[in-house]
């Protein structure tokens, strides 16, 4: 099954409490991750906090939806339309998505983007989940290299305004669904005020547009396009993947331009995966054995430390008990002598 990478990235940009999209600029290779344990630990803490906030928001969404349903039944009105969990980045409610020429914002004057060597660990197994995880890591490594080769420091202002407006509108719709004013919604479920929210929305929009501009510039250079046939097939696939009853329902939330951009990004990534040299990292038996040995030694050391701590604690407890007993015995003897 095809993994719709850019659609997920475009649509998840509004989830400010979640991790950045797949192609985050600071994404690291396995080697960099191993060398940067402190950063990874901090990132894990951030993700845990983000997950907590996301769960709170989802709980609030359910409660808000139930409340909205009760109001609808009482008033005889139809409740707010479901968003199918998709934040409206590029929502049709915001009007037509502004067009632009990517080469005006990203300068690609060489062919390095298609002569790279990408080293990535192979899929863990043949399962769909493992294959999807492999694709995700490969695409992340490709984008990380592209960010390094071709910095993006400016954006089409109209498009930036359009995306930030879409993201803001999404959360305002959520607040309405919960029956809350916007400020209260933000502080309750996202833990931020409107100024912090505005800053976070801008950052999320810039992250999304940075990857879009890079891939669009490569698509322009390679003359990669989305045909009407590609669009119709992609539209149907997206509707099915994201739980829409029909393609019309999807288009009620997302305009055609946004969907075409998503399909173009997918197509460009497919091109980059093929054009570049991909090496799968395969550990030798000795390297694998060494890794297992190091893991066993770590486990053993941890066990010995725990055992030593337990023994020390037990010794301290025994000493305390002995001392207490001796004290009681001395007291009893003294009392008897009197």
C-alpha positions in Angstrom: 0.0 0.0 0.0 1.4 3.4 -0.9 2.3 5.6 2.0 1.0 9.1 1.4 3.8 10.9 3.0 3.3 14.5 2.1 -0.5 14.4 2.6 0.2 13.3 6.2 2.7 16.1 6.6 0.5 18.8 5.1 -2.5 17.7 7.1 -0.7 17.1 10.4 1.0 20.5 10.5 -1.8 21.9 12.5 -1.3 19.4 15.3 0.9 21.7 17.3 1.1 19.3 20.3 2.4 16.5 18.0 5.9 15.9 16.8 6.9 17.7 13.6 6.2 16.1 10.2 8.4 13.3 8.9 10.8 15.7 7.2 11.6 17.8 10.2 14.8 19.9 9.6 16.5 18.5 12.7 15.8 14.9 11.9 18.9 12.7 12.5 20.4 9.6 11.0 20.9 6.6 13.3 24.6 7.4 13.7 23.7 11.0 14.8 21.1 9.7 17.1 23.6 7.4 18.8 26.1 10.3 19.2 23.5 12.6 20.6 21.9 10.8 23.5 21.2 13.9 25.5 19.3 15.5 22.7 17.3 12.3 22.1 16.5 12.1 25.8 15.2 15.7 25.7 13.2 15.0 22.5 11.6 12.0 24.2 10.6 14.2 27.1 9.1 16.7 24.7 7.2 13.9 22.9 5.9 12.5 26.2 4.6 16.0 27.0 3.2 16.4 23.5 1.5 13.0 23.8 -0.1 14.0 27.1 -1.4 17.3 25.6 -2.7 15.4 22.5 -4.5 12.9 24.7 -6.1 15.8 26.7 -7.2 17.4 23.5 -8.7 14.2 22.1 -10.5 13.6 25.4 -11.8 17.2 25.3 -12.8 16.8 21.7 -14.9 13.8 22.5 -16.5 15.5 25.5 -17.1 18.6 23.4 -18.6 16.6 20.5 -21.0 14.9 23.0 -21.9 18.3 24.4 -22.4 19.6 20.9 -24.6 16.6 20.0 -26.8 17.3 23.1 -27.2 20.9 22.0 -28.1 19.9 18.5 -30.8 17.4 19.7 -32.3 20.0 22.0 -32.3 22.7 19.3 -33.2 20.4 16.4 -30.1 21.6 14.5 -27.6 19.4 12.9 -24.3 19.2 14.8 -21.0 20.6 13.4 -19.6 18.5 10.6 -16.9 16.0 11.6 -13.3 16.7 10.5 -12.3 13.0 10.5 -9.4 14.0 12.6 -7.8 16.0 9.8 -6.7 19.5 10.6 -7.6 21.8 7.8 -4.1 22.8 6.5 -5.2 24.2 3.2 -8.9 24.1 4.0 -11.3 25.0 1.3 -12.9 27.3 3.9 -9.9 29.6 3.5 -10.4 30.1 -0.2 -8.1 29.2 -3.0 -4.5 28.2 -2.1 -2.1 30.8 -3.5 0.2 29.7 -6.3 3.9 30.4 -6.5 7.1 29.5 -8.3 9.4 27.5 -5.9 12.6 28.5 -7.7 12.0 32.1 -6.6 12.5 30.9 -3.0 14.9 28.0 -3.3 18.0 28.1 -5.5 19.0 24.7 -6.8 21.9 25.3 -9.2 23.4 21.8 -9.2 22.4 18.2 -9.3 23.5 17.1 -5.9 19.9 16.4 -4.9 20.0 13.3 -7.1 23.6 12.2 -6.7 23.5 11.5 -3.0 24.3 8.3 -1.2 21.8 7.5 1.5 22.6 4.9 4.1 19.6 3.5 6.0 18.9 0.3 8.0 16.8 -2.2 6.1 13.2 -3.0 7.1 13.0 -5.1 10.2 10.8 -7.7 8.4 8.4 -8.0 5.5 5.3 -6.6 7.3 3.6 -3.5 6.0 4.4 -1.7 9.2 8.1 -2.4 8.9 8.1 -1.3 5.2 6.3 1.9 6.1 8.8 2.6 8.8 11.7 2.0 6.4 10.1 4.4 3.9 9.7 7.0 6.6 13.4 6.8 7.7 14.6 6.9 4.1 12.5 10.0 3.3 13.7 11.6 6.5 17.3 11.1 5.6 16.7 12.4 2.1 15.1 15.6 3.4 17.7 16.1 6.0 20.4 16.1 3.3 18.3 18.5 1.2 17.9 20.9 4.0 21.7 21.0 4.4 22.3 21.5 0.6 19.6 24.0 -0.1 18.7 26.3 2.9 15.2 27.9 2.8 15.0 31.2 4.6 12.1 32.9 2.9 8.5 32.0 2.1 5.7 33.2 -0.2 4.0 35.6 2.1 0.5 35.0 0.7 0.9 31.3 1.1 2.3 31.6 4.6 -0.7 33.8 5.6 -3.0 31.2 4.0 -1.6 28.3 5.8 -1.4 30.0 9.2 -5.0 31.2 8.7 -6.1 27.6 7.9 -4.4 26.3 11.1 -5.9 29.0 13.3 -9.3 28.4 11.8 -9.1 24.7 12.6 -8.5 25.2 16.3 -11.2 27.9 16.5 -13.6 25.3 15.0 -12.4 22.8 17.7 -13.1 25.4 20.4 -16.6 25.9 19.1 -17.1 22.1 19.0 -16.1 22.0 22.7 -18.5 24.9 23.5 -15.5 26.9 24.8 -14.2 30.4 24.1 -10.9 30.3 22.2 -8.6 31.5 25.0 -10.0 29.0 27.5 -9.7 26.2 24.9 -6.0 27.0 24.3 -5.1 27.2 28.0 -7.0 24.1 28.8 -5.9 21.7 26.0 -2.7 23.2 24.6 -1.4 24.9 27.7 -0.7 28.2 25.9 -2.1 31.7 25.5 -3.1 33.2 22.2 0.3 34.9 21.6 2.1 31.5 22.2 -0.4 29.8 19.9 0.1 32.4 17.2 3.9 31.8 17.3 3.5 28.0 17.3 1.1 28.2 14.3 3.6 30.3 12.4 6.4 27.9 13.2 4.3 24.9 12.1 3.4 26.6 8.9 7.0 27.5 8.1 8.1 23.9 8.8 5.5 22.6 6.4 6.3 25.2 3.7 10.0 24.6 4.0 9.7 21.0 2.9 7.1 21.9 0.3 9.3 24.6 -1.3 12.3 22.3 -1.5 10.4 19.4 -3.1 8.5 21.8 -5.4 11.8 23.4 -6.6 13.1 19.9 -7.5 9.8 19.0 -9.2 10.1 22.2 -11.3 13.7 21.4 -12.3 12.9 17.8 -13.2 9.6 18.7 -14.8 7.6 16.4 -12.5 3.9 17.1 -12.7 0.6 15.7 -11.5 -1.7 14.7 -14.4 -5.5 14.8 -14.2 -5.4 11.0 -14.0 -2.9 11.2 -11.1 -5.2 13.7 -9.4 -8.3 11.6 -9.7 -6.6 8.4 -8.4 -4.9 10.3 -5.6 -8.1 12.0 -4.6 -9.9 8.6 -4.3 -7.0 7.1 -2.4 -6.8 10.0 0.1 -10.6 9.9 0.7 -10.3 6.2 1.5 -7.2 6.5 3.6 -8.5 9.4 5.8 -11.9 8.1 6.4 -14.0 10.2 4.1 -17.3 8.8 2.7 -16.6 10.3 -0.7 -14.2 12.4 -2.7 -16.7 15.3 -2.5 -16.6 15.1 1.3 -12.8 15.4 1.2 -13.0 18.4 -1.2 -15.4 20.0 1.3 -12.4 20.2 3.7 -9.4 20.5 1.4 -9.1 22.4 -1.9 -7.9 20.8 -5.1 -4.6 22.9 -5.0 -3.6 21.5 -1.6 -4.3 17.9 -2.8 -2.4 18.4 -6.0 0.6 19.8 -4.0 0.5 16.7 -1.7 0.5 14.4 -4.7 3.3 16.3 -6.3 5.4 16.0 -3.1 4.8 12.2 -3.0 5.8 11.9 -6.7 8.9 13.9 -6.1 10.0 11.8 -3.2 9.5 8.7 -5.2 11.8 10.2 -7.8 14.4 11.0 -5.2 14.3 7.5 -3.8 15.0 6.1 -7.2 17.6 8.7 -8.4 19.8 8.6 -5.4 22.0 5.7 -4.4 20.5 4.0 -1.3 22.7 1.7 0.7 21.1 -0.6 3.3 23.2 -0.8 6.4 23.8 -4.5 7.2 25.6 -5.5 10.4 28.0 -8.4 10.2 27.7 -11.3 12.6 30.6 -10.1 14.7 29.1 -6.6 14.9 25.7 -8.0 15.8 27.3 -10.3 18.4 29.2 -7.3 19.8 26.0 -5.3 20.1 24.3 -8.1 21.9 27.3 -8.6 24.2 27.3 -4.9 25.1 23.6 -5.0 25.8 24.1 -8.1 28.0 27.0 -6.4 29.9 24.9 -3.4 30.5 22.0 -5.5 31.8 24.4 -7.5 34.0 26.0 -4.4 35.4 22.6 -3.0 36.2 21.7 -6.2 37.9 24.8 -6.3 40.0 24.3 -2.7 41.0 20.7 -3.4 42.0 21.9 -6.5 44.0 24.6 -4.5 45.7 22.0 -1.8 46.6 19.6 -4.4 48.0 22.3 -6.1 50.0 23.5 -2.8 51.4 19.9 -1.9 52.3 19.4 -5.3 53.9 22.7 -4.9 55.8 21.7 -1.5 57.1 18.3 -2.9 58.2 19.9 -5.9 60.0 22.4 -3.6 61.8 19.5 -1.3 62.8 17.5 -4.2 64.1 20.5 -5.6 66.0 21.2 -2.3 67.6 17.6 -1.9 68.5 17.5 -5.3 70.1 20.7 -4.7 72.0 19.3 -1.5 73.3 16.2 -3.1 74.5 18.1 -5.9 76.2 20.4 -3.4 78.0 17.4 -1.4 79.1 15.7 -4.6 80.4 18.8 -5.6 82.4 19.1 -2.2 83.9 15.5 -2.2 85.0 15.9 -5.7 86.5 19.0 -4.7 88.4 17.1 -1.8 90.0 
